[in-house]
Amino acid sequence: KPFTSYKVYNGNLFEQVDKAVAFVLDILKQAVIQQEHTPQFKRPFEIPIFAIQEAIVNALAHRNYNVTSGVQVMVFSDRLEIWNSGSLPPELGVEDLRKPHTSYPANPFLANALYFADYIQKMGSGTLEMIEQCRAQNAPDPEFVLIRNVEFRTILPRDMFTADALTNMGLNERQIKAVTYVKEKGRITNREYRQLNNISDEGARRDLSVLLEKKIFRTQGRGRSSSYIL
């Protein structure tokens, strides 16, 4: 179910975008990541801000204004969904949004206004930039779905392994530290787990078995070359 917060935003186009983005960011959590070679921290959201804004801007620019249904922005525990009435132009299919393509705005006057106000950086490049920024943050790719050729949805998966979520799953500090390590490095071995947490081999095996049972980790490789990945 979506979060129990329902809001209707009016105002001009730019105000609607700003308010909708702020609504999402108020709900999403931020991760704290140590910057390399500096004591400073950066605090990225679970979903890149650009991807959130681009999805909302696209929905407003391409929706069918001949019907009464507005743009819907819904935050779930595992994803963000943005719905708008309307379809893709005949020249484009859903898979075309994942590769370079020409822009065919359903509402060119709105699209131009958003472009000149710097809400759209380059026509036809937004979905590619969304994918690129999600991958740069190790977040899942956005999904684009066309429903019966009358409704378009953008789905942005959330990071399921935030510190709060892992704590709620009953993980200890060592296990949470290991999950964070794998999110950054891609994998962890038994030896790396022991070194990371200053723990015995038996303790590491117990911790890792829990992560496997909860289906957070899965094994890769065999024997001494085996490791754990998400």
C-alpha positions as CSV (number, residue, x, y, z in Angstrom):
1,K,0.0,0.0,0.0
2,P,1.2,3.6,-0.5
3,F,2.1,5.7,2.5
4,T,-1.0,7.1,4.2
5,S,-0.4,10.7,3.0
6,Y,-2.7,12.1,0.4
7,K,-2.2,15.6,-1.1
8,V,-3.6,17.5,-4.1
9,Y,-1.4,20.1,-5.5
10,N,-2.7,23.0,-7.6
11,G,-0.9,26.1,-8.9
12,N,1.1,26.7,-12.0
13,L,3.0,23.9,-13.8
14,F,6.3,24.7,-12.1
15,E,4.7,24.9,-8.6
16,Q,3.1,21.5,-9.2
17,V,6.5,19.9,-10.1
18,D,8.3,21.4,-7.1
19,K,5.6,20.5,-4.6
20,A,5.3,16.9,-6.0
21,V,9.1,16.4,-5.8
22,A,9.3,17.8,-2.3
23,F,6.4,15.5,-1.3
24,V,8.5,12.4,-2.5
25,L,11.7,13.6,-0.9
26,D,10.0,14.1,2.5
27,I,9.2,10.4,2.5
28,L,12.3,8.9,1.0
29,K,15.2,8.2,3.3
30,Q,18.8,9.3,2.7
31,A,21.9,7.2,3.1
32,V,25.1,8.5,4.6
33,I,28.2,7.5,2.5
34,Q,31.8,8.3,3.4
35,Q,33.5,10.3,0.6
36,E,36.8,8.9,-0.6
37,H,39.9,10.8,0.6
38,T,37.8,13.4,2.6
39,P,35.9,13.5,5.9
40,Q,32.9,15.0,4.2
41,F,29.7,13.0,3.6
42,K,27.3,13.0,0.7
43,R,23.7,12.1,1.4
44,P,22.1,10.7,-1.7
45,F,18.4,9.7,-1.6
46,E,17.3,6.1,-2.3
47,I,16.3,7.3,-5.8
48,P,18.3,10.0,-7.6
49,I,16.6,13.4,-7.3
50,F,16.9,13.9,-11.1
51,A,15.1,10.7,-11.8
52,I,12.2,11.7,-9.5
53,Q,11.9,15.2,-11.0
54,E,12.2,13.9,-14.6
55,A,9.5,11.3,-14.1
56,I,7.1,13.9,-12.7
57,V,8.0,16.5,-15.4
58,N,7.4,13.8,-18.1
59,A,4.1,12.9,-16.6
60,L,2.9,16.5,-16.6
61,A,4.3,17.3,-20.1
62,H,2.9,14.2,-21.8
63,R,-0.4,13.6,-20.0
64,N,-3.7,13.7,-21.8
65,Y,-5.4,16.9,-20.8
66,N,-8.6,16.0,-22.5
67,V,-9.5,13.7,-19.6
68,T,-10.0,14.6,-16.0
69,S,-7.5,12.3,-14.4
70,G,-4.4,14.1,-13.2
71,V,-0.9,13.0,-12.6
72,Q,-0.6,10.6,-9.6
73,V,2.6,10.2,-7.6
74,M,2.6,7.3,-5.2
75,V,5.3,6.3,-2.8
76,F,5.3,2.6,-1.7
77,S,7.7,0.9,0.7
78,D,9.6,-0.6,-2.2
79,R,9.0,1.8,-5.1
80,L,7.9,5.1,-6.4
81,E,5.2,5.2,-9.1
82,I,4.2,8.1,-11.3
83,W,1.0,7.7,-13.4
84,N,-0.4,9.9,-16.2
85,S,-3.2,9.5,-18.7
86,G,-2.1,9.3,-22.3
87,S,0.0,7.2,-24.5
88,L,3.4,7.1,-26.3
89,P,3.5,8.7,-29.8
90,P,3.2,6.2,-32.6
91,E,6.9,6.7,-33.4
92,L,8.0,5.3,-30.0
93,G,7.7,2.1,-28.1
94,V,8.4,1.5,-24.4
95,E,11.8,0.0,-25.2
96,D,12.8,3.0,-27.3
97,L,12.9,5.0,-24.1
98,R,16.0,3.0,-23.1
99,K,18.0,4.2,-26.1
100,P,18.6,7.5,-27.9
101,H,15.4,8.8,-29.4
102,T,13.7,11.8,-30.8
103,S,11.3,13.7,-28.5
104,Y,7.6,13.8,-29.6
105,P,5.9,15.8,-26.8
106,A,2.2,15.4,-26.5
107,N,1.9,19.0,-25.3
108,P,4.7,20.9,-27.1
109,F,3.8,24.3,-25.5
110,L,4.2,22.8,-22.0
111,A,7.3,20.9,-23.0
112,N,8.9,24.1,-24.3
113,A,7.9,26.1,-21.2
114,L,9.5,23.4,-19.0
115,Y,12.6,23.3,-21.3
116,F,13.1,27.1,-21.1
117,A,12.6,27.0,-17.4
118,D,15.4,24.4,-17.1
119,Y,13.1,21.6,-15.9
120,I,14.0,19.7,-19.1
121,Q,17.7,19.7,-20.0
122,K,17.6,18.2,-23.5
123,M,14.6,17.0,-25.4
124,G,14.6,13.2,-25.7
125,S,17.4,12.6,-23.3
126,G,15.6,12.4,-19.9
127,T,14.8,8.7,-19.7
128,L,18.4,7.9,-20.6
129,E,19.7,10.2,-17.9
130,M,17.4,8.7,-15.4
131,I,18.8,5.2,-16.2
132,E,22.4,6.5,-16.0
133,Q,21.9,8.2,-12.7
134,C,20.2,5.2,-11.1
135,R,23.0,2.9,-12.2
136,A,25.6,5.4,-11.0
137,Q,24.0,5.1,-7.5
138,N,23.7,1.3,-7.7
139,A,19.9,1.7,-7.8
140,P,17.7,-0.5,-10.0
141,D,16.8,0.8,-13.4
142,P,13.5,2.6,-13.8
143,E,10.6,0.8,-15.4
144,F,8.4,2.2,-18.1
145,V,4.9,0.7,-18.5
146,L,2.1,1.5,-21.0
147,I,-1.3,0.3,-19.9
148,R,-3.9,-0.4,-22.6
149,N,-2.4,2.5,-24.6
150,V,-4.2,5.0,-22.4
151,E,-2.1,5.3,-19.3
152,F,1.7,5.6,-18.8
153,R,3.5,4.7,-15.6
154,T,7.1,5.2,-14.5
155,I,8.2,3.0,-11.7
156,L,11.4,3.8,-9.7
157,P,12.4,0.9,-7.3
158,R,13.7,2.0,-3.9
159,D,16.7,0.6,-2.1
160,M,15.3,-2.3,0.0
161,F,18.4,-2.5,2.2
162,T,18.5,0.8,4.0
163,A,19.9,0.7,7.6
164,D,16.4,1.1,9.1
165,A,15.0,-1.6,6.9
166,L,17.8,-4.0,7.9
167,T,17.4,-3.2,11.6
168,N,13.7,-3.9,11.3
169,M,14.7,-7.3,9.8
170,G,16.6,-8.1,12.9
171,L,20.1,-7.8,11.6
172,N,22.9,-6.8,14.0
173,E,25.5,-4.0,13.4
174,R,28.0,-6.4,11.9
175,Q,25.6,-7.7,9.3
176,I,24.3,-4.2,8.4
177,K,27.9,-3.1,8.0
178,A,28.5,-6.0,5.7
179,V,25.4,-5.2,3.6
180,T,26.7,-1.7,3.2
181,Y,30.1,-3.0,2.2
182,V,28.6,-5.2,-0.5
183,K,26.4,-2.3,-1.8
184,E,29.6,-0.3,-2.3
185,K,32.0,-3.1,-3.4
186,G,29.7,-5.6,-5.0
187,R,30.8,-8.6,-3.0
188,I,32.3,-9.8,0.3
189,T,34.2,-13.0,1.3
190,N,34.2,-14.7,4.6
191,R,37.7,-13.4,5.3
192,E,36.7,-9.8,4.4
193,Y,33.7,-10.2,6.7
194,R,36.0,-11.3,9.6
195,Q,38.4,-8.4,9.0
196,L,35.6,-5.8,8.6
197,N,34.0,-6.8,11.9
198,N,37.0,-8.2,13.8
199,I,35.1,-11.4,14.4
200,S,36.0,-15.1,14.6
201,D,35.5,-17.5,11.8
202,E,32.7,-19.2,13.7
203,G,31.0,-15.9,14.4
204,A,31.3,-14.9,10.7
205,R,29.7,-18.2,9.6
206,R,26.8,-17.6,12.0
207,D,26.2,-14.1,10.8
208,L,26.5,-15.0,7.1
209,S,24.1,-17.9,7.5
210,V,21.5,-15.5,8.8
211,L,22.0,-13.2,5.8
212,L,21.6,-16.2,3.5
213,E,18.4,-17.5,5.4
214,K,16.8,-14.0,5.1
215,K,17.7,-14.0,1.3
216,I,19.7,-10.8,1.6
217,F,22.9,-12.5,0.5
218,R,23.5,-15.2,-2.0
219,T,26.7,-17.1,-2.6
220,Q,28.8,-16.8,-5.7
221,G,31.6,-19.3,-6.7
222,R,32.8,-22.3,-4.7
223,G,35.5,-23.1,-2.2
224,R,38.1,-20.5,-1.5
225,S,36.9,-18.4,-4.4
226,S,33.3,-18.2,-3.0
227,S,31.9,-14.8,-2.0
228,Y,28.6,-13.3,-1.0
229,I,26.6,-10.8,-3.1
230,L,23.2,-9.2,-2.8
